[in-house]
Amino acid sequence: MKACKEFVAAANKAGIKAENVMLNDVGMPGASHMLMQDKHSLRIGTWLADWIDQNVKG
């Protein structure tokens, strides 16, 4: 987790929008680090697509 937080801080400092999200905190308890093999894979994918829509300008 320390390395993840350091990466997010460095990315944001470089002008890249990065965010450390704990899936449990956004309503997906029990989700693992294997996002697309998880029981919440569709919800995770939808959440991620929504995050990209809201945070990535294209």
PDB file of N, CA, C and O in Angstrom:
ATOM      1  N   MET A   1       0.824  -1.187   0.000  1.00  0.00           N
ATOM      2  CA  MET A   1       0.000   0.000   0.000  1.00  0.00           C
ATOM      3  C   MET A   1       0.868   1.251   0.000  1.00  0.00           C
ATOM      4  O   MET A   1       0.527   2.254  -0.626  1.00  0.00           O
ATOM      5  N   LYS A   2       1.988   1.184   0.704  1.00  0.00           N
ATOM      6  CA  LYS A   2       2.893   2.337   0.737  1.00  0.00           C
ATOM      7  C   LYS A   2       3.367   2.685  -0.672  1.00  0.00           C
ATOM      8  O   LYS A   2       3.367   3.853  -1.062  1.00  0.00           O
ATOM      9  N   ALA A   3       3.769   1.670  -1.429  1.00  0.00           N
ATOM     10  CA  ALA A   3       4.247   1.901  -2.792  1.00  0.00           C
ATOM     11  C   ALA A   3       3.125   2.453  -3.672  1.00  0.00           C
ATOM     12  O   ALA A   3       3.374   3.302  -4.527  1.00  0.00           O
ATOM     13  N   CYS A   4       1.903   1.983  -3.473  1.00  0.00           N
ATOM     14  CA  CYS A   4       0.765   2.487  -4.249  1.00  0.00           C
ATOM     15  C   CYS A   4       0.532   3.968  -3.965  1.00  0.00           C
ATOM     16  O   CYS A   4       0.336   4.764  -4.883  1.00  0.00           O
ATOM     17  N   LYS A   5       0.555   4.325  -2.683  1.00  0.00           N
ATOM     18  CA  LYS A   5       0.352   5.728  -2.304  1.00  0.00           C
ATOM     19  C   LYS A   5       1.470   6.610  -2.835  1.00  0.00           C
ATOM     20  O   LYS A   5       1.217   7.740  -3.254  1.00  0.00           O
ATOM     21  N   GLU A   6       2.698   6.115  -2.825  1.00  0.00           N
ATOM     22  CA  GLU A   6       3.834   6.871  -3.362  1.00  0.00           C
ATOM     23  C   GLU A   6       3.690   7.061  -4.864  1.00  0.00           C
ATOM     24  O   GLU A   6       3.981   8.139  -5.382  1.00  0.00           O
ATOM     25  N   PHE A   7       3.244   6.027  -5.570  1.00  0.00           N
ATOM     26  CA  PHE A   7       3.039   6.140  -7.009  1.00  0.00           C
ATOM     27  C   PHE A   7       1.975   7.186  -7.331  1.00  0.00           C
ATOM     28  O   PHE A   7       2.171   8.023  -8.212  1.00  0.00           O
ATOM     29  N   VAL A   8       0.846   7.140  -6.615  1.00  0.00           N
ATOM     30  CA  VAL A   8      -0.229   8.102  -6.845  1.00  0.00           C
ATOM     31  C   VAL A   8       0.263   9.523  -6.592  1.00  0.00           C
ATOM     32  O   VAL A   8      -0.027  10.430  -7.371  1.00  0.00           O
ATOM     33  N   ALA A   9       1.005   9.718  -5.509  1.00  0.00           N
ATOM     34  CA  ALA A   9       1.543  11.054  -5.200  1.00  0.00           C
ATOM     35  C   ALA A   9       2.484  11.526  -6.301  1.00  0.00           C
ATOM     36  O   ALA A   9       2.418  12.684  -6.715  1.00  0.00           O
ATOM     37  N   ALA A  10       3.353  10.649  -6.777  1.00  0.00           N
ATOM     38  CA  ALA A  10       4.300  11.020  -7.834  1.00  0.00           C
ATOM     39  C   ALA A  10       3.566  11.312  -9.142  1.00  0.00           C
ATOM     40  O   ALA A  10       3.910  12.262  -9.845  1.00  0.00           O
ATOM     41  N   ALA A  11       2.575  10.516  -9.467  1.00  0.00           N
ATOM     42  CA  ALA A  11       1.815  10.734 -10.701  1.00  0.00           C
ATOM     43  C   ALA A  11       1.088  12.068 -10.646  1.00  0.00           C
ATOM     44  O   ALA A  11       1.126  12.832 -11.610  1.00  0.00           O
ATOM     45  N   ASN A  12       0.431  12.355  -9.536  1.00  0.00           N
ATOM     46  CA  ASN A  12      -0.275  13.627  -9.396  1.00  0.00           C
ATOM     47  C   ASN A  12       0.685  14.804  -9.440  1.00  0.00           C
ATOM     48  O   ASN A  12       0.367  15.846 -10.012  1.00  0.00           O
ATOM     49  N   LYS A  13       1.855  14.644  -8.842  1.00  0.00           N
ATOM     50  CA  LYS A  13       2.857  15.713  -8.877  1.00  0.00           C
ATOM     51  C   LYS A  13       3.316  15.984 -10.307  1.00  0.00           C
ATOM     52  O   LYS A  13       3.654  17.115 -10.656  1.00  0.00           O
ATOM     53  N   ALA A  14       3.325  14.934 -11.130  1.00  0.00           N
ATOM     54  CA  ALA A  14       3.742  15.065 -12.526  1.00  0.00           C
ATOM     55  C   ALA A  14       2.604  15.566 -13.419  1.00  0.00           C
ATOM     56  O   ALA A  14       2.786  15.729 -14.625  1.00  0.00           O
ATOM     57  N   GLY A  15       1.442  15.809 -12.833  1.00  0.00           N
ATOM     58  CA  GLY A  15       0.323  16.342 -13.603  1.00  0.00           C
ATOM     59  C   GLY A  15      -0.630  15.285 -14.137  1.00  0.00           C
ATOM     60  O   GLY A  15      -1.515  15.590 -14.935  1.00  0.00           O
ATOM     61  N   ILE A  16      -0.455  14.063 -13.707  1.00  0.00           N
ATOM     62  CA  ILE A  16      -1.335  12.976 -14.128  1.00  0.00           C
ATOM     63  C   ILE A  16      -2.402  12.784 -13.058  1.00  0.00           C
ATOM     64  O   ILE A  16      -2.086  12.795 -11.868  1.00  0.00           O
ATOM     65  N   LYS A  17      -3.646  12.608 -13.454  1.00  0.00           N
ATOM     66  CA  LYS A  17      -4.731  12.379 -12.501  1.00  0.00           C
ATOM     67  C   LYS A  17      -4.671  10.922 -12.063  1.00  0.00           C
ATOM     68  O   LYS A  17      -4.934  10.013 -12.851  1.00  0.00           O
ATOM     69  N   ALA A  18      -4.322  10.709 -10.800  1.00  0.00           N
ATOM     70  CA  ALA A  18      -4.273   9.361 -10.241  1.00  0.00           C
ATOM     71  C   ALA A  18      -4.967   9.365  -8.889  1.00  0.00           C
ATOM     72  O   ALA A  18      -4.978  10.370  -8.178  1.00  0.00           O
ATOM     73  N   GLU A  19      -5.538   8.232  -8.554  1.00  0.00           N
ATOM     74  CA  GLU A  19      -6.289   8.125  -7.311  1.00  0.00           C
ATOM     75  C   GLU A  19      -6.137   6.697  -6.778  1.00  0.00           C
ATOM     76  O   GLU A  19      -6.248   5.737  -7.541  1.00  0.00           O
ATOM     77  N   ASN A  20      -5.891   6.557  -5.507  1.00  0.00           N
ATOM     78  CA  ASN A  20      -5.820   5.249  -4.874  1.00  0.00           C
ATOM     79  C   ASN A  20      -7.205   4.936  -4.318  1.00  0.00           C
ATOM     80  O   ASN A  20      -7.674   5.612  -3.403  1.00  0.00           O
ATOM     81  N   VAL A  21      -7.854   3.924  -4.863  1.00  0.00           N
ATOM     82  CA  VAL A  21      -9.218   3.605  -4.475  1.00  0.00           C
ATOM     83  C   VAL A  21      -9.253   2.218  -3.836  1.00  0.00           C
ATOM     84  O   VAL A  21      -8.759   1.246  -4.408  1.00  0.00           O
ATOM     85  N   MET A  22      -9.831   2.144  -2.668  1.00  0.00           N
ATOM     86  CA  MET A  22     -10.062   0.871  -2.009  1.00  0.00           C
ATOM     87  C   MET A  22     -11.475   0.440  -2.401  1.00  0.00           C
ATOM     88  O   MET A  22     -12.450   1.120  -2.081  1.00  0.00           O
ATOM     89  N   LEU A  23     -11.576  -0.684  -3.090  1.00  0.00           N
ATOM     90  CA  LEU A  23     -12.877  -1.104  -3.605  1.00  0.00           C
ATOM     91  C   LEU A  23     -13.909  -1.273  -2.494  1.00  0.00           C
ATOM     92  O   LEU A  23     -15.096  -1.028  -2.709  1.00  0.00           O
ATOM     93  N   ASN A  24     -13.474  -1.680  -1.334  1.00  0.00           N
ATOM     94  CA  ASN A  24     -14.381  -1.786  -0.198  1.00  0.00           C
ATOM     95  C   ASN A  24     -15.029  -0.434   0.112  1.00  0.00           C
ATOM     96  O   ASN A  24     -16.194  -0.372   0.506  1.00  0.00           O
ATOM     97  N   ASP A  25     -14.265   0.645  -0.071  1.00  0.00           N
ATOM     98  CA  ASP A  25     -14.771   1.991   0.221  1.00  0.00           C
ATOM     99  C   ASP A  25     -15.793   2.482  -0.796  1.00  0.00           C
ATOM    100  O   ASP A  25     -16.526   3.432  -0.521  1.00  0.00           O
ATOM    101  N   VAL A  26     -15.855   1.849  -1.968  1.00  0.00           N
ATOM    102  CA  VAL A  26     -16.825   2.255  -2.990  1.00  0.00           C
ATOM    103  C   VAL A  26     -17.904   1.187  -3.179  1.00  0.00           C
ATOM    104  O   VAL A  26     -18.524   1.091  -4.238  1.00  0.00           O
ATOM    105  N   GLY A  27     -18.116   0.384  -2.126  1.00  0.00           N
ATOM    106  CA  GLY A  27     -19.233  -0.539  -2.120  1.00  0.00           C
ATOM    107  C   GLY A  27     -18.997  -1.918  -2.703  1.00  0.00           C
ATOM    108  O   GLY A  27     -19.952  -2.620  -3.038  1.00  0.00           O
ATOM    109  N   MET A  28     -17.738  -2.318  -2.830  1.00  0.00           N
ATOM    110  CA  MET A  28     -17.456  -3.650  -3.352  1.00  0.00           C
ATOM    111  C   MET A  28     -16.592  -4.444  -2.378  1.00  0.00           C
ATOM    112  O   MET A  28     -15.440  -4.756  -2.680  1.00  0.00           O
ATOM    113  N   PRO A  29     -17.146  -4.774  -1.208  1.00  0.00           N
ATOM    114  CA  PRO A  29     -16.366  -5.513  -0.214  1.00  0.00           C
ATOM    115  C   PRO A  29     -15.995  -6.899  -0.725  1.00  0.00           C
ATOM    116  O   PRO A  29     -16.754  -7.528  -1.462  1.00  0.00           O
ATOM    117  N   GLY A  30     -14.835  -7.356  -0.328  1.00  0.00           N
ATOM    118  CA  GLY A  30     -14.381  -8.679  -0.714  1.00  0.00           C
ATOM    119  C   GLY A  30     -13.702  -8.736  -2.057  1.00  0.00           C
ATOM    120  O   GLY A  30     -13.260  -9.806  -2.474  1.00  0.00           O
ATOM    121  N   ALA A  31     -13.602  -7.605  -2.756  1.00  0.00           N
ATOM    122  CA  ALA A  31     -12.940  -7.594  -4.053  1.00  0.00           C
ATOM    123  C   ALA A  31     -11.437  -7.783  -3.849  1.00  0.00           C
ATOM    124  O   ALA A  31     -10.870  -7.330  -2.855  1.00  0.00           O
ATOM    125  N   SER A  32     -10.824  -8.442  -4.781  1.00  0.00           N
ATOM    126  CA  SER A  32      -9.400  -8.739  -4.675  1.00  0.00           C
ATOM    127  C   SER A  32      -8.602  -7.885  -5.641  1.00  0.00           C
ATOM    128  O   SER A  32      -9.144  -6.987  -6.285  1.00  0.00           O
ATOM    129  N   HIS A  33      -7.322  -8.167  -5.739  1.00  0.00           N
ATOM    130  CA  HIS A  33      -6.470  -7.435  -6.686  1.00  0.00           C
ATOM    131  C   HIS A  33      -6.572  -8.018  -8.093  1.00  0.00           C
ATOM    132  O   HIS A  33      -6.019  -7.444  -9.032  1.00  0.00           O
ATOM    133  N   MET A  34      -7.257  -9.131  -8.260  1.00  0.00           N
ATOM    134  CA  MET A  34      -7.463  -9.733  -9.576  1.00  0.00           C
ATOM    135  C   MET A  34      -8.802  -9.243 -10.119  1.00  0.00           C
ATOM    136  O   MET A  34      -9.767 -10.002 -10.214  1.00  0.00           O
ATOM    137  N   LEU A  35      -8.839  -7.962 -10.472  1.00  0.00           N
ATOM    138  CA  LEU A  35     -10.098  -7.273 -10.741  1.00  0.00           C
ATOM    139  C   LEU A  35     -11.008  -7.953 -11.738  1.00  0.00           C
ATOM    140  O   LEU A  35     -12.210  -8.053 -11.492  1.00  0.00           O
ATOM    141  N   MET A  36     -10.485  -8.419 -12.846  1.00  0.00           N
ATOM    142  CA  MET A  36     -11.348  -8.967 -13.881  1.00  0.00           C
ATOM    143  C   MET A  36     -11.683 -10.445 -13.654  1.00  0.00           C
ATOM    144  O   MET A  36     -12.448 -11.033 -14.419  1.00  0.00           O
ATOM    145  N   GLN A  37     -11.114 -11.042 -12.609  1.00  0.00           N
ATOM    146  CA  GLN A  37     -11.472 -12.416 -12.257  1.00  0.00           C
ATOM    147  C   GLN A  37     -12.291 -12.448 -10.974  1.00  0.00           C
ATOM    148  O   GLN A  37     -12.644 -13.521 -10.485  1.00  0.00           O
ATOM    149  N   ASP A  38     -12.584 -11.304 -10.443  1.00  0.00           N
ATOM    150  CA  ASP A  38     -13.282 -11.179  -9.174  1.00  0.00           C
ATOM    151  C   ASP A  38     -14.778 -11.369  -9.351  1.00  0.00           C
ATOM    152  O   ASP A  38     -15.306 -11.230 -10.454  1.00  0.00           O
ATOM    153  N   LYS A  39     -15.454 -11.686  -8.260  1.00  0.00           N
ATOM    154  CA  LYS A  39     -16.913 -11.841  -8.317  1.00  0.00           C
ATOM    155  C   LYS A  39     -17.607 -10.523  -8.643  1.00  0.00           C
ATOM    156  O   LYS A  39     -18.762 -10.520  -9.069  1.00  0.00           O
ATOM    157  N   HIS A  40     -16.917  -9.415  -8.449  1.00  0.00           N
ATOM    158  CA  HIS A  40     -17.479  -8.086  -8.736  1.00  0.00           C
ATOM    159  C   HIS A  40     -16.967  -7.533 -10.067  1.00  0.00           C
ATOM    160  O   HIS A  40     -17.015  -6.320 -10.275  1.00  0.00           O
ATOM    161  N   SER A  41     -16.482  -8.377 -10.968  1.00  0.00           N
ATOM    162  CA  SER A  41     -15.784  -7.885 -12.157  1.00  0.00           C
ATOM    163  C   SER A  41     -16.624  -6.923 -12.996  1.00  0.00           C
ATOM    164  O   SER A  41     -16.094  -5.917 -13.470  1.00  0.00           O
ATOM    165  N   LEU A  42     -17.899  -7.193 -13.191  1.00  0.00           N
ATOM    166  CA  LEU A  42     -18.731  -6.286 -13.988  1.00  0.00           C
ATOM    167  C   LEU A  42     -18.919  -4.950 -13.285  1.00  0.00           C
ATOM    168  O   LEU A  42     -18.854  -3.896 -13.918  1.00  0.00           O
ATOM    169  N   ARG A  43     -19.155  -4.993 -11.968  1.00  0.00           N
ATOM    170  CA  ARG A  43     -19.305  -3.747 -11.204  1.00  0.00           C
ATOM    171  C   ARG A  43     -18.005  -2.957 -11.201  1.00  0.00           C
ATOM    172  O   ARG A  43     -18.023  -1.731 -11.316  1.00  0.00           O
ATOM    173  N   ILE A  44     -16.883  -3.643 -11.071  1.00  0.00           N
ATOM    174  CA  ILE A  44     -15.584  -2.974 -11.081  1.00  0.00           C
ATOM    175  C   ILE A  44     -15.351  -2.327 -12.440  1.00  0.00           C
ATOM    176  O   ILE A  44     -14.919  -1.177 -12.515  1.00  0.00           O
ATOM    177  N   GLY A  45     -15.634  -3.055 -13.506  1.00  0.00           N
ATOM    178  CA  GLY A  45     -15.459  -2.505 -14.853  1.00  0.00           C
ATOM    179  C   GLY A  45     -16.329  -1.280 -15.084  1.00  0.00           C
ATOM    180  O   GLY A  45     -15.873  -0.292 -15.661  1.00  0.00           O
ATOM    181  N   THR A  46     -17.573  -1.338 -14.638  1.00  0.00           N
ATOM    182  CA  THR A  46     -18.479  -0.193 -14.776  1.00  0.00           C
ATOM    183  C   THR A  46     -17.976   0.988 -13.960  1.00  0.00           C
ATOM    184  O   THR A  46     -17.958   2.120 -14.442  1.00  0.00           O
ATOM    185  N   TRP A  47     -17.565   0.722 -12.716  1.00  0.00           N
ATOM    186  CA  TRP A  47     -17.042   1.799 -11.864  1.00  0.00           C
ATOM    187  C   TRP A  47     -15.818   2.433 -12.511  1.00  0.00           C
ATOM    188  O   TRP A  47     -15.692   3.657 -12.540  1.00  0.00           O
ATOM    189  N   LEU A  48     -14.917   1.605 -13.029  1.00  0.00           N
ATOM    190  CA  LEU A  48     -13.696   2.117 -13.653  1.00  0.00           C
ATOM    191  C   LEU A  48     -14.013   2.937 -14.910  1.00  0.00           C
ATOM    192  O   LEU A  48     -13.427   4.000 -15.117  1.00  0.00           O
ATOM    193  N   ALA A  49     -14.923   2.458 -15.738  1.00  0.00           N
ATOM    194  CA  ALA A  49     -15.314   3.210 -16.939  1.00  0.00           C
ATOM    195  C   ALA A  49     -15.918   4.563 -16.560  1.00  0.00           C
ATOM    196  O   ALA A  49     -15.639   5.574 -17.205  1.00  0.00           O
ATOM    197  N   ASP A  50     -16.740   4.578 -15.518  1.00  0.00           N
ATOM    198  CA  ASP A  50     -17.318   5.851 -15.051  1.00  0.00           C
ATOM    199  C   ASP A  50     -16.228   6.785 -14.538  1.00  0.00           C
ATOM    200  O   ASP A  50     -16.265   7.987 -14.799  1.00  0.00           O
ATOM    201  N   TRP A  51     -15.239   6.226 -13.796  1.00  0.00           N
ATOM    202  CA  TRP A  51     -14.133   7.052 -13.290  1.00  0.00           C
ATOM    203  C   TRP A  51     -13.368   7.665 -14.457  1.00  0.00           C
ATOM    204  O   TRP A  51     -13.028   8.847 -14.426  1.00  0.00           O
ATOM    205  N   ILE A  52     -13.100   6.875 -15.471  1.00  0.00           N
ATOM    206  CA  ILE A  52     -12.380   7.381 -16.653  1.00  0.00           C
ATOM    207  C   ILE A  52     -13.190   8.484 -17.320  1.00  0.00           C
ATOM    208  O   ILE A  52     -12.634   9.527 -17.667  1.00  0.00           O
ATOM    209  N   ASP A  53     -14.492   8.277 -17.509  1.00  0.00           N
ATOM    210  CA  ASP A  53     -15.347   9.303 -18.114  1.00  0.00           C
ATOM    211  C   ASP A  53     -15.305  10.617 -17.338  1.00  0.00           C
ATOM    212  O   ASP A  53     -15.328  11.696 -17.931  1.00  0.00           O
ATOM    213  N   GLN A  54     -15.242  10.521 -16.010  1.00  0.00           N
ATOM    214  CA  GLN A  54     -15.263  11.716 -15.171  1.00  0.00           C
ATOM    215  C   GLN A  54     -13.897  12.378 -15.014  1.00  0.00           C
ATOM    216  O   GLN A  54     -13.828  13.568 -14.706  1.00  0.00           O
ATOM    217  N   ASN A  55     -12.812  11.639 -15.219  1.00  0.00           N
ATOM    218  CA  ASN A  55     -11.494  12.155 -14.882  1.00  0.00           C
ATOM    219  C   ASN A  55     -10.502  12.264 -16.036  1.00  0.00           C
ATOM    220  O   ASN A  55      -9.452  12.889 -15.889  1.00  0.00           O
ATOM    221  N   VAL A  56     -10.817  11.671 -17.167  1.00  0.00           N
ATOM    222  CA  VAL A  56      -9.888  11.697 -18.298  1.00  0.00           C
ATOM    223  C   VAL A  56     -10.503  12.527 -19.411  1.00  0.00           C
ATOM    224  O   VAL A  56     -11.589  12.231 -19.910  1.00  0.00           O
ATOM    225  N   LYS A  57      -9.798  13.547 -19.776  1.00  0.00           N
ATOM    226  CA  LYS A  57     -10.279  14.413 -20.855  1.00  0.00           C
ATOM    227  C   LYS A  57      -9.672  13.896 -22.160  1.00  0.00           C
ATOM    228  O   LYS A  57      -8.462  13.688 -22.254  1.00  0.00           O
ATOM    229  N   GLY A  58     -10.513  13.696 -23.145  1.00  0.00           N
ATOM    230  CA  GLY A  58     -10.000  13.114 -24.371  1.00  0.00           C
ATOM    231  C   GLY A  58     -10.431  13.755 -25.578  1.00  0.00           C
ATOM    232  O   GLY A  58     -10.049  13.335 -26.670  1.00  0.00           O
TER     233      GLY A  58
END
